[in-house]
Amino acid sequence: MENLVREIRKEVNFSVKEYQEIQNLMIQDGYEQFSPFARGKLLEIDHQSSQYLEEWIKYL
């Protein structure tokens, strides 16, 4: 399997409550920016879910 790099840019809209919850999670995990936080959370997914994630990313 080749090493592939794919840049994904996606606009995400949150409610005020969701935004505040995400901000709190970011602070708890030591993140200042959303992209590294989201990437870290995506990479935490266990191995069984990773194939599902790969399929989902194809459609972005």
C-alpha distance matrix in Angstrom:
0.0 3.8 6.7 8.8 12.5 14.8 18.5 20.3 24.0 26.1 29.8 30.8 34.4 36.0 39.5 41.7 41.3 37.5 37.4 39.8 37.7 34.5 36.5 37.8 34.4 33.2 36.3 35.9 32.3 33.4 31.7 33.7 31.3 29.7 26.2 25.4 27.0 25.0 21.7 22.9 24.0 20.7 18.9 21.6 20.6 20.0 16.9 18.4 18.8 15.5 14.2 17.5 17.1 13.8 15.8 18.8 17.3 16.4 20.2 21.3
3.8 0.0 3.8 6.0 9.7 12.4 16.0 18.4 22.1 24.5 28.2 29.6 33.3 35.1 38.8 40.8 40.8 37.0 36.5 38.9 37.2 33.8 35.6 37.1 33.9 32.3 35.4 35.3 31.7 32.4 30.4 32.1 29.6 28.2 24.5 23.8 25.9 24.1 20.6 22.2 23.7 20.6 18.8 22.0 21.4 21.4 18.7 20.5 20.5 16.8 16.0 18.9 17.8 14.4 16.7 19.2 17.0 16.1 19.8 20.4
6.7 3.8 0.0 3.8 6.8 10.1 13.4 16.0 19.6 22.3 25.9 27.3 31.0 32.7 36.4 38.1 38.2 34.4 33.7 36.0 34.4 31.0 32.5 34.1 30.9 29.1 32.1 32.1 28.4 28.9 27.0 28.5 26.1 25.0 21.3 20.4 22.7 21.1 17.6 19.1 21.0 18.1 16.3 19.6 19.6 20.0 17.8 20.1 19.7 15.9 15.8 18.6 16.8 13.8 16.6 18.5 15.8 15.7 19.3 19.3
8.8 6.0 3.8 0.0 3.8 6.5 10.0 12.6 16.2 18.9 22.6 24.1 27.9 29.9 33.6 35.5 35.8 32.0 31.3 33.9 32.5 29.0 30.5 32.5 29.4 27.6 30.8 31.1 27.6 28.1 25.7 27.0 24.2 22.8 19.0 18.8 21.1 19.2 15.9 18.1 19.8 16.7 15.6 19.2 19.0 20.0 18.2 20.1 19.0 15.3 15.1 17.2 15.0 11.9 14.5 16.0 12.9 12.7 16.1 15.8
12.5 9.7 6.8 3.8 0.0 3.8 6.7 9.7 13.1 16.1 19.6 21.4 25.2 27.2 30.9 32.7 33.2 29.5 28.5 31.1 30.0 26.3 27.7 29.8 27.0 24.9 28.0 28.8 25.3 25.5 22.8 23.8 20.9 19.6 15.8 15.8 18.4 16.6 13.5 16.1 18.0 15.3 14.5 18.3 18.6 20.3 19.1 21.2 19.5 15.9 16.3 17.8 15.0 12.5 15.2 15.7 12.2 12.6 15.6 14.4
14.8 12.4 10.1 6.5 3.8 0.0 3.8 6.3 9.8 12.6 16.3 18.3 22.1 24.3 28.1 30.1 30.8 27.2 26.2 29.0 28.1 24.5 26.1 28.5 25.9 23.9 27.3 28.2 25.0 25.3 22.3 23.0 19.7 18.0 14.3 15.2 17.5 15.2 12.7 15.9 17.3 14.4 14.7 18.4 18.3 20.5 19.7 21.3 19.0 15.7 16.0 16.7 13.7 11.4 13.5 13.4 9.7 10.1 12.5 10.9
18.5 16.0 13.4 10.0 6.7 3.8 0.0 3.8 6.6 9.9 13.4 15.6 19.4 21.8 25.6 27.3 28.4 24.9 23.6 26.5 26.0 22.4 23.6 26.3 24.1 21.9 25.1 26.5 23.6 23.6 20.3 20.4 17.0 15.3 11.7 13.2 15.8 13.6 11.6 15.2 16.6 14.3 15.2 18.8 19.1 21.8 21.6 23.1 20.5 17.5 18.2 18.3 15.0 13.5 15.4 14.4 10.6 11.6 13.1 10.5
20.3 18.4 16.0 12.6 9.7 6.3 3.8 0.0 3.8 6.4 10.0 12.2 15.9 18.4 22.2 24.2 25.3 21.8 20.7 23.9 23.3 19.9 21.4 24.3 22.2 20.3 23.8 25.2 22.6 22.9 19.5 19.6 16.0 13.7 10.5 12.7 14.5 11.8 10.7 14.5 15.2 12.8 14.6 17.9 17.8 20.8 21.0 22.1 19.1 16.6 17.3 16.7 13.3 12.4 13.8 12.0 8.5 10.0 10.6 7.5
24.0 22.1 19.6 16.2 13.1 9.8 6.6 3.8 0.0 3.8 6.9 9.6 13.2 16.0 19.7 21.7 23.1 19.9 18.5 21.8 21.9 18.5 19.8 23.0 21.4 19.4 22.8 24.6 22.4 22.5 18.9 18.4 14.6 12.2 9.7 12.8 14.4 11.9 11.9 15.6 16.1 14.5 16.7 19.7 19.8 23.1 23.8 24.8 21.5 19.4 20.3 19.2 15.8 15.5 16.6 14.1 11.1 12.7 12.3 8.6
26.1 24.5 22.3 18.9 16.1 12.6 9.9 6.4 3.8 0.0 3.8 6.3 9.8 12.8 16.5 18.8 20.3 17.1 16.1 19.6 19.6 16.6 18.3 21.5 20.1 18.7 22.1 23.9 22.1 22.6 19.1 18.6 14.9 11.9 10.3 13.8 14.4 11.5 12.5 16.1 15.7 14.2 17.2 19.6 19.4 22.9 23.8 24.4 20.8 19.4 20.2 18.5 15.3 15.7 16.2 13.2 10.9 12.9 11.6 7.8
29.8 28.2 25.9 22.6 19.6 16.3 13.4 10.0 6.9 3.8 0.0 3.8 6.7 10.0 13.5 15.7 17.6 14.9 13.6 17.3 17.9 15.2 16.7 20.1 19.3 18.0 21.3 23.4 22.1 22.5 19.0 18.0 14.5 11.6 11.1 14.9 15.0 12.5 14.4 17.6 17.0 16.2 19.4 21.4 21.4 25.0 26.4 26.8 23.1 22.1 23.2 21.0 18.0 19.0 19.3 15.9 14.2 16.2 14.4 10.8
30.8 29.6 27.3 24.1 21.4 18.3 15.6 12.2 9.6 6.3 3.8 0.0 3.8 6.6 10.2 12.7 14.2 11.2 10.5 14.2 14.5 12.2 14.1 17.3 16.6 15.9 19.1 21.0 20.1 20.9 17.7 17.1 13.9 10.6 11.1 14.6 13.7 11.2 13.9 16.6 15.2 15.0 18.4 19.8 19.7 23.4 25.2 25.5 21.7 21.3 22.6 20.2 17.3 19.0 19.2 15.6 14.6 17.2 15.3 12.1
34.4 33.3 31.0 27.9 25.2 22.1 19.4 15.9 13.2 9.8 6.7 3.8 0.0 3.8 7.0 9.6 11.6 9.3 8.8 12.6 13.4 11.9 13.7 16.8 16.8 16.6 19.5 21.4 21.3 22.1 19.1 18.2 15.5 12.5 13.9 17.2 15.8 13.8 17.0 19.2 17.6 17.8 21.4 22.3 22.1 25.8 27.9 27.9 24.2 24.2 25.5 22.8 20.2 22.2 22.2 18.5 18.0 20.5 18.2 15.3
36.0 35.1 32.7 29.9 27.2 24.3 21.8 18.4 16.0 12.8 10.0 6.6 3.8 0.0 3.8 6.4 7.9 5.6 5.6 9.2 10.0 9.3 11.3 13.9 14.3 14.7 17.3 19.0 19.4 20.5 17.9 17.3 15.3 12.3 14.5 17.4 15.2 13.7 17.3 18.8 16.8 17.7 21.3 21.6 21.6 25.2 27.7 27.7 24.1 24.5 26.3 23.5 21.0 23.5 23.7 20.0 19.8 22.7 20.7 18.0
39.5 38.8 36.4 33.6 30.9 28.1 25.6 22.2 19.7 16.5 13.5 10.2 7.0 3.8 0.0 3.8 5.4 5.1 6.1 8.6 9.9 10.5 12.1 14.2 15.3 16.3 18.3 19.9 21.0 22.1 20.0 19.3 17.8 15.2 17.9 20.5 18.0 16.9 20.6 21.7 19.5 20.8 24.3 24.1 24.2 27.6 30.4 30.2 26.6 27.4 29.2 26.2 24.0 26.8 26.8 23.0 23.3 26.1 23.9 21.4
41.7 40.8 38.1 35.5 32.7 30.1 27.3 24.2 21.7 18.8 15.7 12.7 9.6 6.4 3.8 0.0 3.8 5.5 5.1 6.2 8.7 9.9 10.4 12.4 14.3 15.2 16.5 18.4 20.0 20.8 19.0 17.9 17.1 15.2 18.4 20.7 18.2 17.8 21.6 22.4 20.5 22.3 25.5 25.2 25.7 29.2 32.2 32.3 28.8 29.6 31.7 28.9 26.6 29.3 29.7 26.0 26.0 29.0 27.0 24.3
41.3 40.8 38.2 35.8 33.2 30.8 28.4 25.3 23.1 20.3 17.6 14.2 11.6 7.9 5.4 3.8 0.0 3.8 5.4 5.2 6.2 8.7 9.9 10.7 12.5 14.3 15.5 16.7 18.5 19.9 18.6 18.3 17.9 15.8 19.1 20.8 17.8 17.5 21.3 21.5 19.2 21.3 24.4 23.6 24.0 27.3 30.5 30.5 27.2 28.3 30.6 27.9 25.7 28.8 29.3 25.7 26.0 29.2 27.5 25.1
37.5 37.0 34.4 32.0 29.5 27.2 24.9 21.8 19.9 17.1 14.9 11.2 9.3 5.6 5.1 5.5 3.8 0.0 3.8 5.4 5.1 6.1 8.5 9.9 10.6 12.2 14.2 15.3 16.5 18.1 16.5 16.5 15.6 13.0 15.9 17.7 14.7 14.0 17.8 18.2 15.8 17.6 20.8 20.2 20.5 23.9 26.9 27.0 23.7 24.6 26.9 24.2 21.9 25.0 25.6 22.0 22.3 25.6 24.0 21.6
37.4 36.5 33.7 31.3 28.5 26.2 23.6 20.7 18.5 16.1 13.6 10.5 8.8 5.6 6.1 5.1 5.4 3.8 0.0 3.8 5.4 5.1 6.1 8.6 9.9 10.4 12.3 14.2 15.3 16.2 14.2 13.5 12.6 10.5 13.8 15.8 13.1 13.0 16.8 17.4 15.7 17.7 20.8 20.5 21.4 24.9 27.9 28.5 25.1 25.5 27.9 25.6 22.9 25.6 26.5 23.0 22.6 25.9 24.5 21.7
39.8 38.9 36.0 33.9 31.1 29.0 26.5 23.9 21.8 19.6 17.3 14.2 12.6 9.2 8.6 6.2 5.2 5.4 3.8 0.0 3.8 5.4 5.0 6.2 8.7 9.8 10.6 12.3 14.3 15.1 13.9 13.5 13.7 12.3 15.9 17.2 14.2 14.9 18.6 18.5 16.9 19.5 22.2 21.4 22.7 26.0 29.3 30.0 26.8 27.5 30.2 27.9 25.3 28.2 29.3 25.9 25.7 29.1 27.9 25.2
37.7 37.2 34.4 32.5 30.0 28.1 26.0 23.3 21.9 19.6 17.9 14.5 13.4 10.0 9.9 8.7 6.2 5.1 5.4 3.8 0.0 3.8 5.4 5.1 6.3 8.6 10.0 10.6 12.4 14.2 13.4 14.0 14.2 12.4 15.6 16.4 13.0 13.4 17.1 16.5 14.3 17.1 19.7 18.5 19.6 22.8 26.2 26.7 23.8 24.7 27.5 25.3 22.9 26.1 27.2 24.0 24.1 27.7 26.7 24.3
34.5 33.8 31.0 29.0 26.3 24.5 22.4 19.9 18.5 16.6 15.2 12.2 11.9 9.3 10.5 9.9 8.7 6.1 5.1 5.4 3.8 0.0 3.8 5.4 5.0 6.1 8.6 9.8 10.5 12.0 10.5 11.1 10.8 8.7 11.8 12.7 9.3 9.8 13.5 13.2 11.4 14.1 16.8 16.1 17.4 20.8 24.0 24.9 21.8 22.3 25.1 23.2 20.4 23.3 24.8 21.6 21.2 24.8 24.1 21.5
36.5 35.6 32.5 30.5 27.7 26.1 23.6 21.4 19.8 18.3 16.7 14.1 13.7 11.3 12.1 10.4 9.9 8.5 6.1 5.0 5.4 3.8 0.0 3.8 5.5 5.0 6.2 8.6 9.9 10.4 8.9 8.7 9.3 8.5 12.2 12.8 10.0 11.6 15.0 14.5 13.6 16.6 18.8 18.2 20.1 23.5 26.7 28.0 25.0 25.1 28.1 26.4 23.5 26.1 27.8 24.7 23.9 27.5 26.9 24.0
37.8 37.1 34.1 32.5 29.8 28.5 26.3 24.3 23.0 21.5 20.1 17.3 16.8 13.9 14.2 12.4 10.7 9.9 8.6 6.2 5.1 5.4 3.8 0.0 3.8 5.4 5.2 6.2 8.7 9.8 9.8 10.6 12.1 11.6 15.0 14.8 11.5 13.4 16.6 15.3 14.1 17.5 19.4 18.1 20.1 23.2 26.6 27.8 25.2 25.7 28.9 27.3 24.6 27.5 29.3 26.4 25.9 29.6 29.2 26.6
34.4 33.9 30.9 29.4 27.0 25.9 24.1 22.2 21.4 20.1 19.3 16.6 16.8 14.3 15.3 14.3 12.5 10.6 9.9 8.7 6.3 5.0 5.5 3.8 0.0 3.8 5.4 5.0 6.1 8.5 8.5 10.4 11.4 10.4 13.2 12.5 8.9 10.7 13.6 11.9 10.5 14.1 15.7 14.3 16.4 19.4 22.9 24.2 21.6 22.1 25.4 24.0 21.4 24.3 26.3 23.6 23.1 26.9 26.8 24.4
33.2 32.3 29.1 27.6 24.9 23.9 21.9 20.3 19.4 18.7 18.0 15.9 16.6 14.7 16.3 15.2 14.3 12.2 10.4 9.8 8.6 6.1 5.0 5.4 3.8 0.0 3.8 5.5 5.2 6.0 4.9 6.7 7.9 7.6 10.5 9.6 6.5 9.2 11.8 10.5 10.3 13.7 15.1 14.4 17.0 20.2 23.3 25.1 22.5 22.3 25.6 24.5 21.5 24.0 26.2 23.6 22.5 26.3 26.4 23.6
36.3 35.4 32.1 30.8 28.0 27.3 25.1 23.8 22.8 22.1 21.3 19.1 19.5 17.3 18.3 16.5 15.5 14.2 12.3 10.6 10.0 8.6 6.2 5.2 5.4 3.8 0.0 3.8 5.4 5.0 5.8 7.1 9.7 10.6 13.6 12.4 9.8 12.9 15.2 13.5 13.6 17.2 18.2 17.3 20.1 23.0 26.2 28.1 25.8 25.6 29.1 28.1 25.1 27.6 29.9 27.4 26.3 30.0 30.2 27.4
35.9 35.3 32.1 31.1 28.8 28.2 26.5 25.2 24.6 23.9 23.4 21.0 21.4 19.0 19.9 18.4 16.7 15.3 14.2 12.3 10.6 9.8 8.6 6.2 5.0 5.5 3.8 0.0 3.8 5.6 7.8 10.2 12.6 13.0 15.5 13.7 10.8 13.7 15.7 13.2 12.9 16.7 17.3 15.6 18.5 21.0 24.4 26.3 24.3 24.5 28.1 27.2 24.5 27.3 29.7 27.3 26.6 30.4 30.7 28.3
32.3 31.7 28.4 27.6 25.3 25.0 23.6 22.6 22.4 22.1 22.1 20.1 21.3 19.4 21.0 20.0 18.5 16.5 15.3 14.3 12.4 10.5 9.9 8.7 6.1 5.2 5.4 3.8 0.0 3.8 5.8 9.2 11.1 11.4 13.1 10.7 8.1 11.2 12.5 9.8 10.1 13.8 14.0 12.7 15.9 18.4 21.6 23.8 21.9 21.7 25.3 24.8 22.0 24.4 27.1 25.0 24.1 27.8 28.5 26.1
33.4 32.4 28.9 28.1 25.5 25.3 23.6 22.9 22.5 22.6 22.5 20.9 22.1 20.5 22.1 20.8 19.9 18.1 16.2 15.1 14.2 12.0 10.4 9.8 8.5 6.0 5.0 5.6 3.8 0.0 3.8 6.7 9.5 11.0 12.8 10.3 8.8 12.5 13.5 11.2 12.6 16.0 16.0 15.4 18.8 21.4 24.3 26.8 24.8 24.1 27.7 27.4 24.3 26.3 29.2 27.1 25.6 29.3 30.0 27.3
31.7 30.4 27.0 25.7 22.8 22.3 20.3 19.5 18.9 19.1 19.0 17.7 19.1 17.9 20.0 19.0 18.6 16.5 14.2 13.9 13.4 10.5 8.9 9.8 8.5 4.9 5.8 7.8 5.8 3.8 0.0 3.8 5.7 7.4 9.2 7.2 6.0 9.7 11.0 9.7 11.2 14.3 14.8 14.9 18.0 21.1 23.8 26.1 23.8 22.9 26.2 25.7 22.4 24.2 26.9 24.7 23.0 26.5 27.1 24.2
33.7 32.1 28.5 27.0 23.8 23.0 20.4 19.6 18.4 18.6 18.0 17.1 18.2 17.3 19.3 17.9 18.3 16.5 13.5 13.5 14.0 11.1 8.7 10.6 10.4 6.7 7.1 10.2 9.2 6.7 3.8 0.0 3.8 6.9 9.2 8.4 8.1 11.3 12.9 12.5 14.0 16.7 17.7 18.2 21.1 24.3 26.9 29.1 26.6 25.5 28.6 27.9 24.4 26.1 28.6 26.1 24.2 27.6 27.9 24.7
31.3 29.6 26.1 24.2 20.9 19.7 17.0 16.0 14.6 14.9 14.5 13.9 15.5 15.3 17.8 17.1 17.9 15.6 12.6 13.7 14.2 10.8 9.3 12.1 11.4 7.9 9.7 12.6 11.1 9.5 5.7 3.8 0.0 3.8 5.8 6.2 6.6 9.0 10.6 11.3 12.8 14.8 16.2 17.3 19.8 23.3 25.6 27.7 24.8 23.5 26.4 25.6 21.9 23.4 25.8 23.2 21.0 24.3 24.5 21.1
29.7 28.2 25.0 22.8 19.6 18.0 15.3 13.7 12.2 11.9 11.6 10.6 12.5 12.3 15.2 15.2 15.8 13.0 10.5 12.3 12.4 8.7 8.5 11.6 10.4 7.6 10.6 13.0 11.4 11.0 7.4 6.9 3.8 0.0 3.8 5.7 5.1 6.0 8.5 9.9 10.5 12.1 14.2 15.4 17.3 21.0 23.3 25.0 21.9 20.8 23.6 22.4 18.8 20.5 22.6 19.8 17.9 21.3 21.2 18.0
26.2 24.5 21.3 19.0 15.8 14.3 11.7 10.5 9.7 10.3 11.1 11.1 13.9 14.5 17.9 18.4 19.1 15.9 13.8 15.9 15.6 11.8 12.2 15.0 13.2 10.5 13.6 15.5 13.1 12.8 9.2 9.2 5.8 3.8 0.0 3.8 5.3 5.2 6.1 8.5 9.9 10.5 12.2 14.3 16.1 19.7 21.5 23.4 20.4 18.7 21.2 20.5 16.7 17.9 20.2 17.7 15.3 18.5 18.9 15.7
25.4 23.8 20.4 18.8 15.8 15.2 13.2 12.7 12.8 13.8 14.9 14.6 17.2 17.4 20.5 20.7 20.8 17.7 15.8 17.2 16.4 12.7 12.8 14.8 12.5 9.6 12.4 13.7 10.7 10.3 7.2 8.4 6.2 5.7 3.8 0.0 3.8 5.5 5.0 6.0 8.6 9.8 10.5 12.3 14.9 18.1 20.0 22.4 19.8 18.1 21.0 20.8 17.1 18.2 21.1 19.1 16.7 20.1 21.0 18.1
27.0 25.9 22.7 21.1 18.4 17.5 15.8 14.5 14.4 14.4 15.0 13.7 15.8 15.2 18.0 18.2 17.8 14.7 13.1 14.2 13.0 9.3 10.0 11.5 8.9 6.5 9.8 10.8 8.1 8.8 6.0 8.1 6.6 5.1 5.3 3.8 0.0 3.8 5.5 5.1 6.2 8.7 10.0 10.8 13.3 16.7 19.2 21.2 18.5 17.5 20.6 20.0 16.5 18.4 21.0 18.7 17.1 20.7 21.3 18.6
25.0 24.1 21.1 19.2 16.6 15.2 13.6 11.8 11.9 11.5 12.5 11.2 13.8 13.7 16.9 17.8 17.5 14.0 13.0 14.9 13.4 9.8 11.6 13.4 10.7 9.2 12.9 13.7 11.2 12.5 9.7 11.3 9.0 6.0 5.2 5.5 3.8 0.0 3.8 5.4 5.1 6.1 8.6 9.9 11.5 15.2 17.4 19.0 15.9 14.9 17.7 16.7 13.2 15.2 17.5 15.0 13.5 17.1 17.6 15.0
21.7 20.6 17.6 15.9 13.5 12.7 11.6 10.7 11.9 12.5 14.4 13.9 17.0 17.3 20.6 21.6 21.3 17.8 16.8 18.6 17.1 13.5 15.0 16.6 13.6 11.8 15.2 15.7 12.5 13.5 11.0 12.9 10.6 8.5 6.1 5.0 5.5 3.8 0.0 3.8 5.5 5.1 6.2 8.7 10.5 13.9 15.5 17.6 15.0 13.1 16.0 15.7 12.1 13.4 16.3 14.5 12.4 15.9 17.2 14.8
22.9 22.2 19.1 18.1 16.1 15.9 15.2 14.5 15.6 16.1 17.6 16.6 19.2 18.8 21.7 22.4 21.5 18.2 17.4 18.5 16.5 13.2 14.5 15.3 11.9 10.5 13.5 13.2 9.8 11.2 9.7 12.5 11.3 9.9 8.5 6.0 5.1 5.4 3.8 0.0 3.8 5.5 5.2 6.4 9.2 12.3 14.5 17.0 14.8 13.4 16.8 16.8 13.5 15.2 18.3 16.8 15.3 18.8 20.2 18.2
24.0 23.7 21.0 19.8 18.0 17.3 16.6 15.2 16.1 15.7 17.0 15.2 17.6 16.8 19.5 20.5 19.2 15.8 15.7 16.9 14.3 11.4 13.6 14.1 10.5 10.3 13.6 12.9 10.1 12.6 11.2 14.0 12.8 10.5 9.9 8.6 6.2 5.1 5.5 3.8 0.0 3.8 5.4 5.1 7.1 10.7 13.4 15.2 12.6 12.1 15.5 14.8 11.9 14.4 17.0 15.1 14.4 18.1 19.1 17.3
20.7 20.6 18.1 16.7 15.3 14.4 14.3 12.8 14.5 14.2 16.2 15.0 17.8 17.7 20.8 22.3 21.3 17.6 17.7 19.5 17.1 14.1 16.6 17.5 14.1 13.7 17.2 16.7 13.8 16.0 14.3 16.7 14.8 12.1 10.5 9.8 8.7 6.1 5.1 5.5 3.8 0.0 3.8 5.4 5.8 9.4 11.3 12.9 10.1 8.9 12.1 11.5 8.3 10.6 13.3 11.7 10.9 14.6 15.8 14.4
18.9 18.8 16.3 15.6 14.5 14.7 15.2 14.6 16.7 17.2 19.4 18.4 21.4 21.3 24.3 25.5 24.4 20.8 20.8 22.2 19.7 16.8 18.8 19.4 15.7 15.1 18.2 17.3 14.0 16.0 14.8 17.7 16.2 14.2 12.2 10.5 10.0 8.6 6.2 5.2 5.4 3.8 0.0 3.8 5.4 8.1 9.6 12.2 10.3 8.4 12.0 12.6 9.7 11.3 14.6 13.9 12.8 16.1 18.1 17.0
21.6 22.0 19.6 19.2 18.3 18.4 18.8 17.9 19.7 19.6 21.4 19.8 22.3 21.6 24.1 25.2 23.6 20.2 20.5 21.4 18.5 16.1 18.2 18.1 14.3 14.4 17.3 15.6 12.7 15.4 14.9 18.2 17.3 15.4 14.3 12.3 10.8 9.9 8.7 6.4 5.1 5.4 3.8 0.0 3.8 6.2 9.0 11.4 9.9 9.4 13.2 13.5 11.3 13.6 16.5 15.7 15.4 18.9 20.5 19.6
20.6 21.4 19.6 19.0 18.6 18.3 19.1 17.8 19.8 19.4 21.4 19.7 22.1 21.6 24.2 25.7 24.0 20.5 21.4 22.7 19.6 17.4 20.1 20.1 16.4 17.0 20.1 18.5 15.9 18.8 18.0 21.1 19.8 17.3 16.1 14.9 13.3 11.5 10.5 9.2 7.1 5.8 5.4 3.8 0.0 3.8 6.6 8.2 6.2 6.4 10.1 10.0 8.5 11.3 13.7 13.1 13.6 16.8 18.4 18.1
20.0 21.4 20.0 20.0 20.3 20.5 21.8 20.8 23.1 22.9 25.0 23.4 25.8 25.2 27.6 29.2 27.3 23.9 24.9 26.0 22.8 20.8 23.5 23.2 19.4 20.2 23.0 21.0 18.4 21.4 21.1 24.3 23.3 21.0 19.7 18.1 16.7 15.2 13.9 12.3 10.7 9.4 8.1 6.2 3.8 0.0 3.8 5.6 5.6 6.4 9.7 10.5 10.2 12.4 14.8 15.0 15.9 18.6 20.5 20.7
16.9 18.7 17.8 18.2 19.1 19.7 21.6 21.0 23.8 23.8 26.4 25.2 27.9 27.7 30.4 32.2 30.5 26.9 27.9 29.3 26.2 24.0 26.7 26.6 22.9 23.3 26.2 24.4 21.6 24.3 23.8 26.9 25.6 23.3 21.5 20.0 19.2 17.4 15.5 14.5 13.4 11.3 9.6 9.0 6.6 3.8 0.0 3.8 5.4 5.1 7.5 9.6 9.9 11.1 13.5 14.7 15.4 17.6 19.9 20.6
18.4 20.5 20.1 20.1 21.2 21.3 23.1 22.1 24.8 24.4 26.8 25.5 27.9 27.7 30.2 32.3 30.5 27.0 28.5 30.0 26.7 24.9 28.0 27.8 24.2 25.1 28.1 26.3 23.8 26.8 26.1 29.1 27.7 25.0 23.4 22.4 21.2 19.0 17.6 17.0 15.2 12.9 12.2 11.4 8.2 5.6 3.8 0.0 3.8 5.6 6.6 7.8 9.5 11.1 12.4 13.7 15.4 17.2 19.2 20.4
18.8 20.5 19.7 19.0 19.5 19.0 20.5 19.1 21.5 20.8 23.1 21.7 24.2 24.1 26.6 28.8 27.2 23.7 25.1 26.8 23.8 21.8 25.0 25.2 21.6 22.5 25.8 24.3 21.9 24.8 23.8 26.6 24.8 21.9 20.4 19.8 18.5 15.9 15.0 14.8 12.6 10.1 10.3 9.9 6.2 5.6 5.4 3.8 0.0 3.8 5.5 5.2 6.3 8.8 10.1 10.6 12.4 14.6 16.2 17.2
15.5 16.8 15.9 15.3 15.9 15.7 17.5 16.6 19.4 19.4 22.1 21.3 24.2 24.5 27.4 29.6 28.3 24.6 25.5 27.5 24.7 22.3 25.1 25.7 22.1 22.3 25.6 24.5 21.7 24.1 22.9 25.5 23.5 20.8 18.7 18.1 17.5 14.9 13.1 13.4 12.1 8.9 8.4 9.4 6.4 6.4 5.1 5.6 3.8 0.0 3.8 5.4 4.9 6.2 8.7 9.7 10.4 12.6 14.9 15.6
14.2 16.0 15.8 15.1 16.3 16.0 18.2 17.3 20.3 20.2 23.2 22.6 25.5 26.3 29.2 31.7 30.6 26.9 27.9 30.2 27.5 25.1 28.1 28.9 25.4 25.6 29.1 28.1 25.3 27.7 26.2 28.6 26.4 23.6 21.2 21.0 20.6 17.7 16.0 16.8 15.5 12.1 12.0 13.2 10.1 9.7 7.5 6.6 5.5 3.8 0.0 3.8 5.4 5.1 6.3 8.7 10.0 11.0 13.4 15.1
17.5 18.9 18.6 17.2 17.8 16.7 18.3 16.7 19.2 18.5 21.0 20.2 22.8 23.5 26.2 28.9 27.9 24.2 25.6 27.9 25.3 23.2 26.4 27.3 24.0 24.5 28.1 27.2 24.8 27.4 25.7 27.9 25.6 22.4 20.5 20.8 20.0 16.7 15.7 16.8 14.8 11.5 12.6 13.5 10.0 10.5 9.6 7.8 5.2 5.4 3.8 0.0 3.8 5.5 5.1 6.2 8.7 10.1 11.6 13.3
17.1 17.8 16.8 15.0 15.0 13.7 15.0 13.3 15.8 15.3 18.0 17.3 20.2 21.0 24.0 26.6 25.7 21.9 22.9 25.3 22.9 20.4 23.5 24.6 21.4 21.5 25.1 24.5 22.0 24.3 22.4 24.4 21.9 18.8 16.7 17.1 16.5 13.2 12.1 13.5 11.9 8.3 9.7 11.3 8.5 10.2 9.9 9.5 6.3 4.9 5.4 3.8 0.0 3.8 5.4 5.0 6.1 8.7 10.3 11.0
13.8 14.4 13.8 11.9 12.5 11.4 13.5 12.4 15.5 15.7 19.0 19.0 22.2 23.5 26.8 29.3 28.8 25.0 25.6 28.2 26.1 23.3 26.1 27.5 24.3 24.0 27.6 27.3 24.4 26.3 24.2 26.1 23.4 20.5 17.9 18.2 18.4 15.2 13.4 15.2 14.4 10.6 11.3 13.6 11.3 12.4 11.1 11.1 8.8 6.2 5.1 5.5 3.8 0.0 3.8 5.5 5.2 6.5 9.3 10.5
15.8 16.7 16.6 14.5 15.2 13.5 15.4 13.8 16.6 16.2 19.3 19.2 22.2 23.7 26.8 29.7 29.3 25.6 26.5 29.3 27.2 24.8 27.8 29.3 26.3 26.2 29.9 29.7 27.1 29.2 26.9 28.6 25.8 22.6 20.2 21.1 21.0 17.5 16.3 18.3 17.0 13.3 14.6 16.5 13.7 14.8 13.5 12.4 10.1 8.7 6.3 5.1 5.4 3.8 0.0 3.8 5.5 5.4 7.3 9.7
18.8 19.2 18.5 16.0 15.7 13.4 14.4 12.0 14.1 13.2 15.9 15.6 18.5 20.0 23.0 26.0 25.7 22.0 23.0 25.9 24.0 21.6 24.7 26.4 23.6 23.6 27.4 27.3 25.0 27.1 24.7 26.1 23.2 19.8 17.7 19.1 18.7 15.0 14.5 16.8 15.1 11.7 13.9 15.7 13.1 15.0 14.7 13.7 10.6 9.7 8.7 6.2 5.0 5.5 3.8 0.0 3.8 5.4 5.7 7.2
17.3 17.0 15.8 12.9 12.2 9.7 10.6 8.5 11.1 10.9 14.2 14.6 18.0 19.8 23.3 26.0 26.0 22.3 22.6 25.7 24.1 21.2 23.9 25.9 23.1 22.5 26.3 26.6 24.1 25.6 23.0 24.2 21.0 17.9 15.3 16.7 17.1 13.5 12.4 15.3 14.4 10.9 12.8 15.4 13.6 15.9 15.4 15.4 12.4 10.4 10.0 8.7 6.1 5.2 5.5 3.8 0.0 3.8 5.3 5.3
16.4 16.1 15.7 12.7 12.6 10.1 11.6 10.0 12.7 12.9 16.2 17.2 20.5 22.7 26.1 29.0 29.2 25.6 25.9 29.1 27.7 24.8 27.5 29.6 26.9 26.3 30.0 30.4 27.8 29.3 26.5 27.6 24.3 21.3 18.5 20.1 20.7 17.1 15.9 18.8 18.1 14.6 16.1 18.9 16.8 18.6 17.6 17.2 14.6 12.6 11.0 10.1 8.7 6.5 5.4 5.4 3.8 0.0 3.8 5.7
20.2 19.8 19.3 16.1 15.6 12.5 13.1 10.6 12.3 11.6 14.4 15.3 18.2 20.7 23.9 27.0 27.5 24.0 24.5 27.9 26.7 24.1 26.9 29.2 26.8 26.4 30.2 30.7 28.5 30.0 27.1 27.9 24.5 21.2 18.9 21.0 21.3 17.6 17.2 20.2 19.1 15.8 18.1 20.5 18.4 20.5 19.9 19.2 16.2 14.9 13.4 11.6 10.3 9.3 7.3 5.7 5.3 3.8 0.0 3.8
21.3 20.4 19.3 15.8 14.4 10.9 10.5 7.5 8.6 7.8 10.8 12.1 15.3 18.0 21.4 24.3 25.1 21.6 21.7 25.2 24.3 21.5 24.0 26.6 24.4 23.6 27.4 28.3 26.1 27.3 24.2 24.7 21.1 18.0 15.7 18.1 18.6 15.0 14.8 18.2 17.3 14.4 17.0 19.6 18.1 20.7 20.6 20.4 17.2 15.6 15.1 13.3 11.0 10.5 9.7 7.2 5.3 5.7 3.8 0.0
